Amino acid sequence: MKSKLGKVALTAFGALALAGVATPAFAHVGLVGGGEFVASADPVFAAGEWWGLAHTSNIHTGAHGWGAATSTDAVGGEEGFAHVG
């Protein structure tokens, strides 16, 4: 009985430890420039309007008109750029 309980406890501890390693500790979101901004770390999202740069941990978007970035996508309007990676 003790052996099974110990194995269950060890397995649960190991699973929680692996889940903690796989989960990011923080989300990086930032904005620079422009007139209007919005940023969120949960879900990861950043947007700026008129001119400037919006970025998350691995996505950057900049534009003269508008730009937005999530953890998987980037968009920009009018004159600008988007970089994922």
PDB file with SEQRES, HELIX, SHEET and CRYST1 records, atoms N, CA, C and O in Angstrom:
SEQRES   1 A   85  MET LYS SER LYS LEU GLY LYS VAL ALA LEU THR ALA PHE          
SEQRES   2 A   85  GLY ALA LEU ALA LEU ALA GLY VAL ALA THR PRO ALA PHE          
SEQRES   3 A   85  ALA HIS VAL GLY LEU VAL GLY GLY GLY GLU PHE VAL ALA          
SEQRES   4 A   85  SER ALA ASP PRO VAL PHE ALA ALA GLY GLU TRP TRP GLY          
SEQRES   5 A   85  LEU ALA HIS THR SER ASN ILE HIS THR GLY ALA HIS GLY          
SEQRES   6 A   85  TRP GLY ALA ALA THR SER THR ASP ALA VAL GLY GLY GLU          
SEQRES   7 A   85  GLU GLY PHE ALA HIS VAL GLY                                  
HELIX    1 AA1 LYS A    2  ALA A   22  1                                  21    
SHEET    1 AA1 4 VAL A  29  GLY A  33  0                                        
SHEET    2 AA1 4 GLY A  52  THR A  56 -1                                        
SHEET    3 AA1 4 ILE A  59  ALA A  63 -1                                        
SHEET    4 AA1 4 GLY A  80  VAL A  84 -1                                        
SHEET    1 AA2 4 GLU A  36  ALA A  41  0                                        
SHEET    2 AA2 4 VAL A  44  GLU A  49 -1                                        
SHEET    3 AA2 4 TRP A  66  THR A  70 -1                                        
SHEET    4 AA2 4 ALA A  74  GLY A  77 -1                                        
CRYST1    1.000    1.000    1.000  90.00  90.00  90.00 P 1           1          
ATOM      1  N   MET A   1       0.830  -1.186   0.000  1.00  0.00           N  
ATOM      2  CA  MET A   1       0.000   0.000   0.000  1.00  0.00           C  
ATOM      3  C   MET A   1       0.879   1.256   0.000  1.00  0.00           C  
ATOM      4  O   MET A   1       0.646   2.173  -0.787  1.00  0.00           O  
ATOM      5  N   LYS A   2       1.888   1.299   0.881  1.00  0.00           N  
ATOM      6  CA  LYS A   2       2.769   2.462   0.937  1.00  0.00           C  
ATOM      7  C   LYS A   2       3.536   2.620  -0.370  1.00  0.00           C  
ATOM      8  O   LYS A   2       3.757   3.738  -0.833  1.00  0.00           O  
ATOM      9  N   SER A   3       3.940   1.504  -0.960  1.00  0.00           N  
ATOM     10  CA  SER A   3       4.703   1.561  -2.194  1.00  0.00           C  
ATOM     11  C   SER A   3       3.875   2.184  -3.325  1.00  0.00           C  
ATOM     12  O   SER A   3       4.381   3.019  -4.075  1.00  0.00           O  
ATOM     13  N   LYS A   4       2.616   1.782  -3.447  1.00  0.00           N  
ATOM     14  CA  LYS A   4       1.751   2.338  -4.494  1.00  0.00           C  
ATOM     15  C   LYS A   4       1.494   3.820  -4.250  1.00  0.00           C  
ATOM     16  O   LYS A   4       1.516   4.618  -5.187  1.00  0.00           O  
ATOM     17  N   LEU A   5       1.254   4.186  -3.008  1.00  0.00           N  
ATOM     18  CA  LEU A   5       1.013   5.585  -2.677  1.00  0.00           C  
ATOM     19  C   LEU A   5       2.254   6.429  -2.984  1.00  0.00           C  
ATOM     20  O   LEU A   5       2.147   7.545  -3.493  1.00  0.00           O  
ATOM     21  N   GLY A   6       3.410   5.888  -2.672  1.00  0.00           N  
ATOM     22  CA  GLY A   6       4.655   6.591  -2.961  1.00  0.00           C  
ATOM     23  C   GLY A   6       4.869   6.775  -4.462  1.00  0.00           C  
ATOM     24  O   GLY A   6       5.297   7.840  -4.907  1.00  0.00           O  
ATOM     25  N   LYS A   7       4.570   5.731  -5.239  1.00  0.00           N  
ATOM     26  CA  LYS A   7       4.716   5.824  -6.693  1.00  0.00           C  
ATOM     27  C   LYS A   7       3.748   6.851  -7.275  1.00  0.00           C  
ATOM     28  O   LYS A   7       4.114   7.620  -8.163  1.00  0.00           O  
ATOM     29  N   VAL A   8       2.511   6.862  -6.772  1.00  0.00           N  
ATOM     30  CA  VAL A   8       1.519   7.824  -7.246  1.00  0.00           C  
ATOM     31  C   VAL A   8       1.967   9.246  -6.917  1.00  0.00           C  
ATOM     32  O   VAL A   8       1.882  10.144  -7.755  1.00  0.00           O  
ATOM     33  N   ALA A   9       2.445   9.440  -5.689  1.00  0.00           N  
ATOM     34  CA  ALA A   9       2.899  10.773  -5.282  1.00  0.00           C  
ATOM     35  C   ALA A   9       4.095  11.219  -6.118  1.00  0.00           C  
ATOM     36  O   ALA A   9       4.157  12.372  -6.543  1.00  0.00           O  
ATOM     37  N   LEU A  10       5.037  10.321  -6.355  1.00  0.00           N  
ATOM     38  CA  LEU A  10       6.214  10.648  -7.155  1.00  0.00           C  
ATOM     39  C   LEU A  10       5.831  10.964  -8.603  1.00  0.00           C  
ATOM     40  O   LEU A  10       6.362  11.902  -9.198  1.00  0.00           O  
ATOM     41  N   THR A  11       4.914  10.182  -9.162  1.00  0.00           N  
ATOM     42  CA  THR A  11       4.449  10.428 -10.531  1.00  0.00           C  
ATOM     43  C   THR A  11       3.747  11.775 -10.630  1.00  0.00           C  
ATOM     44  O   THR A  11       3.982  12.529 -11.574  1.00  0.00           O  
ATOM     45  N   ALA A  12       2.887  12.082  -9.665  1.00  0.00           N  
ATOM     46  CA  ALA A  12       2.177  13.364  -9.668  1.00  0.00           C  
ATOM     47  C   ALA A  12       3.162  14.521  -9.537  1.00  0.00           C  
ATOM     48  O   ALA A  12       3.032  15.527 -10.235  1.00  0.00           O  
ATOM     49  N   PHE A  13       4.138  14.389  -8.657  1.00  0.00           N  
ATOM     50  CA  PHE A  13       5.151  15.429  -8.483  1.00  0.00           C  
ATOM     51  C   PHE A  13       5.936  15.641  -9.778  1.00  0.00           C  
ATOM     52  O   PHE A  13       6.177  16.777 -10.185  1.00  0.00           O  
ATOM     53  N   GLY A  14       6.334  14.540 -10.422  1.00  0.00           N  
ATOM     54  CA  GLY A  14       7.074  14.634 -11.677  1.00  0.00           C  
ATOM     55  C   GLY A  14       6.263  15.297 -12.778  1.00  0.00           C  
ATOM     56  O   GLY A  14       6.788  16.112 -13.535  1.00  0.00           O  
ATOM     57  N   ALA A  15       4.979  14.948 -12.869  1.00  0.00           N  
ATOM     58  CA  ALA A  15       4.115  15.549 -13.888  1.00  0.00           C  
ATOM     59  C   ALA A  15       3.954  17.045 -13.649  1.00  0.00           C  
ATOM     60  O   ALA A  15       3.992  17.830 -14.596  1.00  0.00           O  
ATOM     61  N   LEU A  16       3.774  17.443 -12.403  1.00  0.00           N  
ATOM     62  CA  LEU A  16       3.649  18.867 -12.090  1.00  0.00           C  
ATOM     63  C   LEU A  16       4.949  19.616 -12.371  1.00  0.00           C  
ATOM     64  O   LEU A  16       4.926  20.750 -12.850  1.00  0.00           O  
ATOM     65  N   ALA A  17       6.071  18.986 -12.074  1.00  0.00           N  
ATOM     66  CA  ALA A  17       7.360  19.619 -12.343  1.00  0.00           C  
ATOM     67  C   ALA A  17       7.564  19.817 -13.842  1.00  0.00           C  
ATOM     68  O   ALA A  17       8.024  20.875 -14.270  1.00  0.00           O  
ATOM     69  N   LEU A  18       7.223  18.806 -14.642  1.00  0.00           N  
ATOM     70  CA  LEU A  18       7.345  18.939 -16.095  1.00  0.00           C  
ATOM     71  C   LEU A  18       6.396  19.995 -16.638  1.00  0.00           C  
ATOM     72  O   LEU A  18       6.761  20.745 -17.543  1.00  0.00           O  
ATOM     73  N   ALA A  19       5.202  20.066 -16.107  1.00  0.00           N  
ATOM     74  CA  ALA A  19       4.246  21.086 -16.548  1.00  0.00           C  
ATOM     75  C   ALA A  19       4.774  22.478 -16.217  1.00  0.00           C  
ATOM     76  O   ALA A  19       4.609  23.411 -17.004  1.00  0.00           O  
ATOM     77  N   GLY A  20       5.397  22.617 -15.076  1.00  0.00           N  
ATOM     78  CA  GLY A  20       5.969  23.907 -14.695  1.00  0.00           C  
ATOM     79  C   GLY A  20       7.114  24.316 -15.595  1.00  0.00           C  
ATOM     80  O   GLY A  20       7.263  25.499 -15.900  1.00  0.00           O  
ATOM     81  N   VAL A  21       7.927  23.366 -16.026  1.00  0.00           N  
ATOM     82  CA  VAL A  21       9.036  23.657 -16.928  1.00  0.00           C  
ATOM     83  C   VAL A  21       8.508  24.028 -18.308  1.00  0.00           C  
ATOM     84  O   VAL A  21       9.067  24.907 -18.964  1.00  0.00           O  
ATOM     85  N   ALA A  22       7.447  23.376 -18.758  1.00  0.00           N  
ATOM     86  CA  ALA A  22       6.910  23.615 -20.094  1.00  0.00           C  
ATOM     87  C   ALA A  22       6.119  24.914 -20.183  1.00  0.00           C  
ATOM     88  O   ALA A  22       5.943  25.449 -21.277  1.00  0.00           O  
ATOM     89  N   THR A  23       5.645  25.425 -19.068  1.00  0.00           N  
ATOM     90  CA  THR A  23       4.831  26.635 -19.066  1.00  0.00           C  
ATOM     91  C   THR A  23       5.726  27.860 -18.951  1.00  0.00           C  
ATOM     92  O   THR A  23       6.569  27.922 -18.056  1.00  0.00           O  
ATOM     93  N   PRO A  24       5.560  28.841 -19.845  1.00  0.00           N  
ATOM     94  CA  PRO A  24       6.377  30.046 -19.723  1.00  0.00           C  
ATOM     95  C   PRO A  24       6.058  30.807 -18.446  1.00  0.00           C  
ATOM     96  O   PRO A  24       4.904  30.876 -18.025  1.00  0.00           O  
ATOM     97  N   ALA A  25       7.078  31.373 -17.839  1.00  0.00           N  
ATOM     98  CA  ALA A  25       6.894  32.088 -16.576  1.00  0.00           C  
ATOM     99  C   ALA A  25       6.293  33.466 -16.787  1.00  0.00           C  
ATOM    100  O   ALA A  25       5.659  34.005 -15.880  1.00  0.00           O  
ATOM    101  N   PHE A  26       6.479  34.047 -17.960  1.00  0.00           N  
ATOM    102  CA  PHE A  26       5.963  35.386 -18.214  1.00  0.00           C  
ATOM    103  C   PHE A  26       5.755  35.560 -19.710  1.00  0.00           C  
ATOM    104  O   PHE A  26       6.236  34.761 -20.513  1.00  0.00           O  
ATOM    105  N   ALA A  27       5.052  36.587 -20.066  1.00  0.00           N  
ATOM    106  CA  ALA A  27       4.870  36.949 -21.474  1.00  0.00           C  
ATOM    107  C   ALA A  27       5.384  38.369 -21.659  1.00  0.00           C  
ATOM    108  O   ALA A  27       5.097  39.254 -20.852  1.00  0.00           O  
ATOM    109  N   HIS A  28       6.134  38.577 -22.709  1.00  0.00           N  
ATOM    110  CA  HIS A  28       6.713  39.885 -22.983  1.00  0.00           C  
ATOM    111  C   HIS A  28       5.861  40.597 -24.028  1.00  0.00           C  
ATOM    112  O   HIS A  28       5.689  40.089 -25.136  1.00  0.00           O  
ATOM    113  N   VAL A  29       5.334  41.750 -23.692  1.00  0.00           N  
ATOM    114  CA  VAL A  29       4.513  42.552 -24.603  1.00  0.00           C  
ATOM    115  C   VAL A  29       4.962  43.994 -24.483  1.00  0.00           C  
ATOM    116  O   VAL A  29       5.163  44.481 -23.370  1.00  0.00           O  
ATOM    117  N   GLY A  30       5.127  44.697 -25.607  1.00  0.00           N  
ATOM    118  CA  GLY A  30       5.537  46.089 -25.529  1.00  0.00           C  
ATOM    119  C   GLY A  30       5.033  46.915 -26.697  1.00  0.00           C  
ATOM    120  O   GLY A  30       4.676  46.388 -27.751  1.00  0.00           O  
ATOM    121  N   LEU A  31       5.013  48.221 -26.483  1.00  0.00           N  
ATOM    122  CA  LEU A  31       4.555  49.183 -27.483  1.00  0.00           C  
ATOM    123  C   LEU A  31       5.456  50.404 -27.472  1.00  0.00           C  
ATOM    124  O   LEU A  31       5.976  50.791 -26.426  1.00  0.00           O  
ATOM    125  N   VAL A  32       5.642  51.014 -28.645  1.00  0.00           N  
ATOM    126  CA  VAL A  32       6.445  52.229 -28.754  1.00  0.00           C  
ATOM    127  C   VAL A  32       5.775  53.162 -29.758  1.00  0.00           C  
ATOM    128  O   VAL A  32       5.271  52.703 -30.783  1.00  0.00           O  
ATOM    129  N   GLY A  33       5.763  54.457 -29.479  1.00  0.00           N  
ATOM    130  CA  GLY A  33       5.319  55.459 -30.437  1.00  0.00           C  
ATOM    131  C   GLY A  33       3.852  55.798 -30.345  1.00  0.00           C  
ATOM    132  O   GLY A  33       3.218  55.614 -29.306  1.00  0.00           O  
ATOM    133  N   GLY A  34       3.320  56.298 -31.448  1.00  0.00           N  
ATOM    134  CA  GLY A  34       1.924  56.492 -31.768  1.00  0.00           C  
ATOM    135  C   GLY A  34       0.945  57.126 -30.824  1.00  0.00           C  
ATOM    136  O   GLY A  34       1.306  57.639 -29.765  1.00  0.00           O  
ATOM    137  N   GLY A  35      -0.326  57.077 -31.238  1.00  0.00           N  
ATOM    138  CA  GLY A  35      -1.393  57.762 -30.524  1.00  0.00           C  
ATOM    139  C   GLY A  35      -2.195  56.891 -29.589  1.00  0.00           C  
ATOM    140  O   GLY A  35      -2.521  57.333 -28.487  1.00  0.00           O  
ATOM    141  N   GLU A  36      -2.534  55.655 -29.980  1.00  0.00           N  
ATOM    142  CA  GLU A  36      -3.381  54.794 -29.160  1.00  0.00           C  
ATOM    143  C   GLU A  36      -2.708  53.434 -28.992  1.00  0.00           C  
ATOM    144  O   GLU A  36      -2.135  52.897 -29.939  1.00  0.00           O  
ATOM    145  N   PHE A  37      -2.783  52.880 -27.772  1.00  0.00           N  
ATOM    146  CA  PHE A  37      -2.122  51.609 -27.491  1.00  0.00           C  
ATOM    147  C   PHE A  37      -3.024  50.686 -26.692  1.00  0.00           C  
ATOM    148  O   PHE A  37      -3.913  51.141 -25.971  1.00  0.00           O  
ATOM    149  N   VAL A  38      -2.790  49.384 -26.824  1.00  0.00           N  
ATOM    150  CA  VAL A  38      -3.387  48.381 -25.950  1.00  0.00           C  
ATOM    151  C   VAL A  38      -2.388  47.231 -25.846  1.00  0.00           C  
ATOM    152  O   VAL A  38      -1.763  46.853 -26.836  1.00  0.00           O  
ATOM    153  N   ALA A  39      -2.242  46.679 -24.645  1.00  0.00           N  
ATOM    154  CA  ALA A  39      -1.328  45.560 -24.436  1.00  0.00           C  
ATOM    155  C   ALA A  39      -1.897  44.629 -23.387  1.00  0.00           C  
ATOM    156  O   ALA A  39      -2.544  45.073 -22.438  1.00  0.00           O  
ATOM    157  N   SER A  40      -1.656  43.331 -23.556  1.00  0.00           N  
ATOM    158  CA  SER A  40      -2.131  42.326 -22.606  1.00  0.00           C  
ATOM    159  C   SER A  40      -1.128  41.186 -22.556  1.00  0.00           C  
ATOM    160  O   SER A  40      -0.588  40.788 -23.587  1.00  0.00           O  
ATOM    161  N   ALA A  41      -0.876  40.663 -21.370  1.00  0.00           N  
ATOM    162  CA  ALA A  41       0.006  39.506 -21.231  1.00  0.00           C  
ATOM    163  C   ALA A  41      -0.774  38.197 -21.218  1.00  0.00           C  
ATOM    164  O   ALA A  41      -0.176  37.135 -21.391  1.00  0.00           O  
ATOM    165  N   ASP A  42      -2.086  38.236 -21.021  1.00  0.00           N  
ATOM    166  CA  ASP A  42      -2.898  37.016 -20.981  1.00  0.00           C  
ATOM    167  C   ASP A  42      -4.283  37.297 -21.527  1.00  0.00           C  
ATOM    168  O   ASP A  42      -5.128  37.798 -20.784  1.00  0.00           O  
ATOM    169  N   PRO A  43      -4.560  37.000 -22.791  1.00  0.00           N  
ATOM    170  CA  PRO A  43      -3.666  36.409 -23.783  1.00  0.00           C  
ATOM    171  C   PRO A  43      -2.654  37.433 -24.286  1.00  0.00           C  
ATOM    172  O   PRO A  43      -2.873  38.641 -24.189  1.00  0.00           O  
ATOM    173  N   VAL A  44      -1.542  36.931 -24.823  1.00  0.00           N  
ATOM    174  CA  VAL A  44      -0.494  37.817 -25.314  1.00  0.00           C  
ATOM    175  C   VAL A  44      -1.017  38.581 -26.527  1.00  0.00           C  
ATOM    176  O   VAL A  44      -1.374  37.982 -27.542  1.00  0.00           O  
ATOM    177  N   PHE A  45      -1.059  39.899 -26.412  1.00  0.00           N  
ATOM    178  CA  PHE A  45      -1.570  40.743 -27.498  1.00  0.00           C  
ATOM    179  C   PHE A  45      -1.014  42.144 -27.338  1.00  0.00           C  
ATOM    180  O   PHE A  45      -0.924  42.653 -26.221  1.00  0.00           O  
ATOM    181  N   ALA A  46      -0.641  42.774 -28.442  1.00  0.00           N  
ATOM    182  CA  ALA A  46      -0.202  44.168 -28.425  1.00  0.00           C  
ATOM    183  C   ALA A  46      -0.680  44.838 -29.701  1.00  0.00           C  
ATOM    184  O   ALA A  46      -0.659  44.229 -30.771  1.00  0.00           O  
ATOM    185  N   ALA A  47      -1.111  46.088 -29.595  1.00  0.00           N  
ATOM    186  CA  ALA A  47      -1.554  46.828 -30.775  1.00  0.00           C  
ATOM    187  C   ALA A  47      -1.259  48.304 -30.606  1.00  0.00           C  
ATOM    188  O   ALA A  47      -1.323  48.831 -29.496  1.00  0.00           O  
ATOM    189  N   GLY A  48      -0.935  48.973 -31.702  1.00  0.00           N  
ATOM    190  CA  GLY A  48      -0.707  50.410 -31.713  1.00  0.00           C  
ATOM    191  C   GLY A  48      -1.337  51.024 -32.947  1.00  0.00           C  
ATOM    192  O   GLY A  48      -1.474  50.359 -33.974  1.00  0.00           O  
ATOM    193  N   GLU A  49      -1.720  52.286 -32.853  1.00  0.00           N  
ATOM    194  CA  GLU A  49      -2.361  52.949 -33.983  1.00  0.00           C  
ATOM    195  C   GLU A  49      -1.669  54.271 -34.285  1.00  0.00           C  
ATOM    196  O   GLU A  49      -1.214  54.954 -33.367  1.00  0.00           O  
ATOM    197  N   TRP A  50      -1.587  54.627 -35.519  1.00  0.00           N  
ATOM    198  CA  TRP A  50      -1.024  55.827 -36.145  1.00  0.00           C  
ATOM    199  C   TRP A  50       0.441  55.635 -36.462  1.00  0.00           C  
ATOM    200  O   TRP A  50       0.758  55.577 -37.651  1.00  0.00           O  
ATOM    201  N   TRP A  51       1.339  55.532 -35.559  1.00  0.00           N  
ATOM    202  CA  TRP A  51       2.727  55.238 -35.893  1.00  0.00           C  
ATOM    203  C   TRP A  51       3.381  54.584 -34.698  1.00  0.00           C  
ATOM    204  O   TRP A  51       3.056  54.907 -33.555  1.00  0.00           O  
ATOM    205  N   GLY A  52       4.302  53.665 -34.950  1.00  0.00           N  
ATOM    206  CA  GLY A  52       5.016  53.030 -33.854  1.00  0.00           C  
ATOM    207  C   GLY A  52       5.242  51.551 -34.068  1.00  0.00           C  
ATOM    208  O   GLY A  52       5.190  51.051 -35.192  1.00  0.00           O  
ATOM    209  N   LEU A  53       5.493  50.858 -32.967  1.00  0.00           N  
ATOM    210  CA  LEU A  53       5.859  49.451 -32.971  1.00  0.00           C  
ATOM    211  C   LEU A  53       5.079  48.723 -31.895  1.00  0.00           C  
ATOM    212  O   LEU A  53       4.964  49.219 -30.774  1.00  0.00           O  
ATOM    213  N   ALA A  54       4.537  47.547 -32.218  1.00  0.00           N  
ATOM    214  CA  ALA A  54       3.898  46.663 -31.240  1.00  0.00           C  
ATOM    215  C   ALA A  54       4.641  45.332 -31.296  1.00  0.00           C  
ATOM    216  O   ALA A  54       4.926  44.828 -32.382  1.00  0.00           O  
ATOM    217  N   HIS A  55       4.956  44.758 -30.130  1.00  0.00           N  
ATOM    218  CA  HIS A  55       5.690  43.493 -30.156  1.00  0.00           C  
ATOM    219  C   HIS A  55       5.318  42.607 -28.984  1.00  0.00           C  
ATOM    220  O   HIS A  55       4.916  43.073 -27.918  1.00  0.00           O  
ATOM    221  N   THR A  56       5.470  41.286 -29.226  1.00  0.00           N  
ATOM    222  CA  THR A  56       5.382  40.282 -28.171  1.00  0.00           C  
ATOM    223  C   THR A  56       6.762  39.645 -28.082  1.00  0.00           C  
ATOM    224  O   THR A  56       7.710  40.164 -28.671  1.00  0.00           O  
ATOM    225  N   SER A  57       6.900  38.538 -27.364  1.00  0.00           N  
ATOM    226  CA  SER A  57       8.206  37.911 -27.173  1.00  0.00           C  
ATOM    227  C   SER A  57       8.898  37.569 -28.488  1.00  0.00           C  
ATOM    228  O   SER A  57      10.113  37.733 -28.594  1.00  0.00           O  
ATOM    229  N   ASN A  58       8.157  37.096 -29.496  1.00  0.00           N  
ATOM    230  CA  ASN A  58       8.791  36.652 -30.730  1.00  0.00           C  
ATOM    231  C   ASN A  58       8.200  37.277 -31.989  1.00  0.00           C  
ATOM    232  O   ASN A  58       8.551  36.858 -33.093  1.00  0.00           O  
ATOM    233  N   ILE A  59       7.321  38.259 -31.863  1.00  0.00           N  
ATOM    234  CA  ILE A  59       6.701  38.891 -33.022  1.00  0.00           C  
ATOM    235  C   ILE A  59       6.822  40.400 -32.900  1.00  0.00           C  
ATOM    236  O   ILE A  59       6.570  40.970 -31.839  1.00  0.00           O  
ATOM    237  N   HIS A  60       7.212  41.047 -34.004  1.00  0.00           N  
ATOM    238  CA  HIS A  60       7.330  42.503 -34.039  1.00  0.00           C  
ATOM    239  C   HIS A  60       6.553  43.021 -35.238  1.00  0.00           C  
ATOM    240  O   HIS A  60       6.667  42.468 -36.331  1.00  0.00           O  
ATOM    241  N   THR A  61       5.774  44.064 -35.053  1.00  0.00           N  
ATOM    242  CA  THR A  61       5.076  44.695 -36.162  1.00  0.00           C  
ATOM    243  C   THR A  61       5.149  46.203 -35.994  1.00  0.00           C  
ATOM    244  O   THR A  61       4.962  46.719 -34.892  1.00  0.00           O  
ATOM    245  N   GLY A  62       5.417  46.900 -37.068  1.00  0.00           N  
ATOM    246  CA  GLY A  62       5.488  48.350 -37.024  1.00  0.00           C  
ATOM    247  C   GLY A  62       4.787  48.923 -38.243  1.00  0.00           C  
ATOM    248  O   GLY A  62       4.801  48.320 -39.316  1.00  0.00           O  
ATOM    249  N   ALA A  63       4.180  50.076 -38.079  1.00  0.00           N  
ATOM    250  CA  ALA A  63       3.433  50.637 -39.196  1.00  0.00           C  
ATOM    251  C   ALA A  63       3.235  52.130 -39.021  1.00  0.00           C  
ATOM    252  O   ALA A  63       3.321  52.659 -37.913  1.00  0.00           O  
ATOM    253  N   HIS A  64       2.971  52.794 -40.125  1.00  0.00           N  
ATOM    254  CA  HIS A  64       2.577  54.198 -40.087  1.00  0.00           C  
ATOM    255  C   HIS A  64       1.108  54.293 -39.696  1.00  0.00           C  
ATOM    256  O   HIS A  64       0.725  55.219 -38.982  1.00  0.00           O  
ATOM    257  N   GLY A  65       0.272  53.352 -40.149  1.00  0.00           N  
ATOM    258  CA  GLY A  65      -1.165  53.401 -39.873  1.00  0.00           C  
ATOM    259  C   GLY A  65      -1.557  52.644 -38.621  1.00  0.00           C  
ATOM    260  O   GLY A  65      -2.142  53.229 -37.709  1.00  0.00           O  
ATOM    261  N   TRP A  66      -1.247  51.353 -38.552  1.00  0.00           N  
ATOM    262  CA  TRP A  66      -1.627  50.547 -37.391  1.00  0.00           C  
ATOM    263  C   TRP A  66      -0.846  49.247 -37.429  1.00  0.00           C  
ATOM    264  O   TRP A  66      -0.337  48.857 -38.479  1.00  0.00           O  
ATOM    265  N   GLY A  67      -0.747  48.573 -36.287  1.00  0.00           N  
ATOM    266  CA  GLY A  67      -0.089  47.282 -36.200  1.00  0.00           C  
ATOM    267  C   GLY A  67      -0.571  46.533 -34.985  1.00  0.00           C  
ATOM    268  O   GLY A  67      -0.942  47.143 -33.983  1.00  0.00           O  
ATOM    269  N   ALA A  68      -0.572  45.204 -35.061  1.00  0.00           N  
ATOM    270  CA  ALA A  68      -0.990  44.363 -33.938  1.00  0.00           C  
ATOM    271  C   ALA A  68      -0.195  43.071 -33.962  1.00  0.00           C  
ATOM    272  O   ALA A  68       0.207  42.604 -35.028  1.00  0.00           O  
ATOM    273  N   ALA A  69       0.038  42.485 -32.777  1.00  0.00           N  
ATOM    274  CA  ALA A  69       0.774  41.233 -32.669  1.00  0.00           C  
ATOM    275  C   ALA A  69       0.164  40.378 -31.575  1.00  0.00           C  
ATOM    276  O   ALA A  69      -0.179  40.882 -30.505  1.00  0.00           O  
ATOM    277  N   THR A  70       0.026  39.077 -31.840  1.00  0.00           N  
ATOM    278  CA  THR A  70      -0.349  38.103 -30.814  1.00  0.00           C  
ATOM    279  C   THR A  70       0.828  37.156 -30.657  1.00  0.00           C  
ATOM    280  O   THR A  70       1.885  37.401 -31.237  1.00  0.00           O  
ATOM    281  N   SER A  71       0.679  36.084 -29.894  1.00  0.00           N  
ATOM    282  CA  SER A  71       1.785  35.147 -29.722  1.00  0.00           C  
ATOM    283  C   SER A  71       2.050  34.339 -30.987  1.00  0.00           C  
ATOM    284  O   SER A  71       3.097  33.701 -31.090  1.00  0.00           O  
ATOM    285  N   THR A  72       1.128  34.347 -31.958  1.00  0.00           N  
ATOM    286  CA  THR A  72       1.312  33.564 -33.178  1.00  0.00           C  
ATOM    287  C   THR A  72       1.152  34.354 -34.467  1.00  0.00           C  
ATOM    288  O   THR A  72       1.531  33.853 -35.525  1.00  0.00           O  
ATOM    289  N   ASP A  73       0.611  35.561 -34.427  1.00  0.00           N  
ATOM    290  CA  ASP A  73       0.312  36.306 -35.648  1.00  0.00           C  
ATOM    291  C   ASP A  73       0.737  37.765 -35.532  1.00  0.00           C  
ATOM    292  O   ASP A  73       0.823  38.315 -34.433  1.00  0.00           O  
ATOM    293  N   ALA A  74       1.000  38.380 -36.674  1.00  0.00           N  
ATOM    294  CA  ALA A  74       1.315  39.807 -36.721  1.00  0.00           C  
ATOM    295  C   ALA A  74       0.640  40.419 -37.939  1.00  0.00           C  
ATOM    296  O   ALA A  74       0.590  39.803 -39.003  1.00  0.00           O  
ATOM    297  N   VAL A  75       0.122  41.633 -37.781  1.00  0.00           N  
ATOM    298  CA  VAL A  75      -0.497  42.355 -38.892  1.00  0.00           C  
ATOM    299  C   VAL A  75      -0.072  43.813 -38.839  1.00  0.00           C  
ATOM    300  O   VAL A  75       0.234  44.340 -37.769  1.00  0.00           O  
ATOM    301  N   GLY A  76      -0.055  44.458 -39.992  1.00  0.00           N  
ATOM    302  CA  GLY A  76       0.254  45.880 -40.065  1.00  0.00           C  
ATOM    303  C   GLY A  76      -0.459  46.487 -41.258  1.00  0.00           C  
ATOM    304  O   GLY A  76      -0.674  45.810 -42.263  1.00  0.00           O  
ATOM    305  N   GLY A  77      -0.826  47.751 -41.159  1.00  0.00           N  
ATOM    306  CA  GLY A  77      -1.568  48.396 -42.233  1.00  0.00           C  
ATOM    307  C   GLY A  77      -0.860  49.621 -42.768  1.00  0.00           C  
ATOM    308  O   GLY A  77       0.054  50.156 -42.139  1.00  0.00           O  
ATOM    309  N   GLU A  78      -1.291  50.056 -43.932  1.00  0.00           N  
ATOM    310  CA  GLU A  78      -0.747  51.205 -44.650  1.00  0.00           C  
ATOM    311  C   GLU A  78       0.730  50.977 -44.938  1.00  0.00           C  
ATOM    312  O   GLU A  78       1.038  50.137 -45.784  1.00  0.00           O  
ATOM    313  N   GLU A  79       1.654  51.662 -44.299  1.00  0.00           N  
ATOM    314  CA  GLU A  79       3.083  51.470 -44.534  1.00  0.00           C  
ATOM    315  C   GLU A  79       3.683  50.823 -43.299  1.00  0.00           C  
ATOM    316  O   GLU A  79       3.561  51.370 -42.204  1.00  0.00           O  
ATOM    317  N   GLY A  80       4.331  49.669 -43.447  1.00  0.00           N  
ATOM    318  CA  GLY A  80       4.902  49.052 -42.258  1.00  0.00           C  
ATOM    319  C   GLY A  80       5.564  47.721 -42.534  1.00  0.00           C  
ATOM    320  O   GLY A  80       5.864  47.384 -43.680  1.00  0.00           O  
ATOM    321  N   PHE A  81       5.790  46.963 -41.463  1.00  0.00           N  
ATOM    322  CA  PHE A  81       6.455  45.671 -41.552  1.00  0.00           C  
ATOM    323  C   PHE A  81       5.901  44.739 -40.488  1.00  0.00           C  
ATOM    324  O   PHE A  81       5.278  45.177 -39.520  1.00  0.00           O  
ATOM    325  N   ALA A  82       6.135  43.450 -40.680  1.00  0.00           N  
ATOM    326  CA  ALA A  82       5.796  42.436 -39.678  1.00  0.00           C  
ATOM    327  C   ALA A  82       6.913  41.408 -39.673  1.00  0.00           C  
ATOM    328  O   ALA A  82       7.386  41.006 -40.736  1.00  0.00           O  
ATOM    329  N   HIS A  83       7.342  40.976 -38.497  1.00  0.00           N  
ATOM    330  CA  HIS A  83       8.407  39.983 -38.356  1.00  0.00           C  
ATOM    331  C   HIS A  83       7.981  38.949 -37.327  1.00  0.00           C  
ATOM    332  O   HIS A  83       7.616  39.304 -36.206  1.00  0.00           O  
ATOM    333  N   VAL A  84       8.024  37.677 -37.695  1.00  0.00           N  
ATOM    334  CA  VAL A  84       7.710  36.580 -36.781  1.00  0.00           C  
ATOM    335  C   VAL A  84       8.963  35.734 -36.662  1.00  0.00           C  
ATOM    336  O   VAL A  84       9.528  35.314 -37.672  1.00  0.00           O  
ATOM    337  N   GLY A  85       9.410  35.477 -35.418  1.00  0.00           N  
ATOM    338  CA  GLY A  85      10.560  34.600 -35.248  1.00  0.00           C  
ATOM    339  C   GLY A  85      11.519  35.055 -34.220  1.00  0.00           C  
ATOM    340  O   GLY A  85      12.532  34.396 -33.986  1.00  0.00           O  
TER     341      GLY A  85                                                      
END                                                                             
